[in-house]
Amino acid sequence: MLERMKIALAGLTLNEIKELLPSGPQFRASQIFSWVARGITSFEEMTNIPLSLQNELKEKFCLFSSNVINRLEDGQTKKIVLSLKDEAKIESVLLSDGKKRLTACISTQVGCPAGCVFCKTGSLGFKRNLDCAEIVEQFLHLRNEKATGNSGHIIDNIVVMGMGEPLLNLPNLRKAILILNDKKGINFSLRRITISTCGICGGLFDLAQNGPVVRLALSLTTADEPLRRLLMPVTNANPLEKVKEYLLLYQRNGGGRITLEVPLFSQINCREKDADSIAEFAKGLDTVINIIPWNPVAELEFNGKPLAEPSEKEVKDFIQMLESRKLKVTKRLHKGRSVMGACGQLG
Ligand code: SF4
């Protein structure tokens, strides 16, 4: 069978492997599932699987449907470029806190249909959703990468904040999270997975009703709706009033504190009016505001002018405006800029 037509084991649940097992007793499925979770790169590494079954597996399955074709590193950040079975390219990022902790930032789509004006991925347009295996494989690739570069370090957070809008690919993401979380496999805690969305009402409602209950971040940017419509066109079909209704539902149904991400641009969304609107939006929700001084992408414009990163004073003043409105605020440090691996720079 052609390599790219084979089924990628990383995208299968344990039950699916049981159903598709070509031969042998069912306990072999658990052994295979556990080998895949370890990120092995050849069937020969399945040392407790008989050679005959290894050969049968090779005929029908592949371990990875994607491969790493490029790596860029700047000490604290490593960006990998993956080539997918149809030759499409995506990027995933490993961020270090400078100690022993690593965060894996993974993508859910090739490109993105949301078209946020400040995001490089959004400027590329949309090609397709990633399938479940392509999502899980990013984690496995990043973990294999860190085994060579940061041995002893642990990936203790996954943020679904890479290329694409996760809630527009929720069925595949949901299954990928199920596989990542399976105790017999990768066993990654749901509490350490964050989905970041630009605020897609249908997806938020589905997530609030049907889970999984992971951490949630909303890329808010501003809650001044006319400005938000210009910066984030998805606002037209997903008004903030509805977004908030579903965030409240998510918290009523067991979801925890929501991070409201505010990428900050010079002279655009750092006005008193923006602080007022964010304070109003946050009322009744358990939130923390995360200020992200915008990471420059050369070709992006707003209102005919190049977008600019905010000055330190603009950032400081805006944080003060929010804090004076009794909001909890954190500021994200610049990470990964030199490898174009920071927020909004992928693509
Ligand atoms: S910020 Fe996120 S949702 Fe918006 S265009 Fe970029 S990838 Fe898509």
Boltz pocket constraint, residues with backbone or C-beta under 6 A from the ligand:
constraints:
  - pocket:
      binder: B
      contacts: [[A, 111], [A, 112], [A, 113], [A, 114], [A, 115], [A, 116], [A, 119], [A, 120], [A, 121], [A, 122], [A, 123], [A, 161], [A, 162], [A, 163], [A, 164], [A, 165], [A, 197], [A, 198], [A, 219], [A, 344]]
      max_distance: 6.0
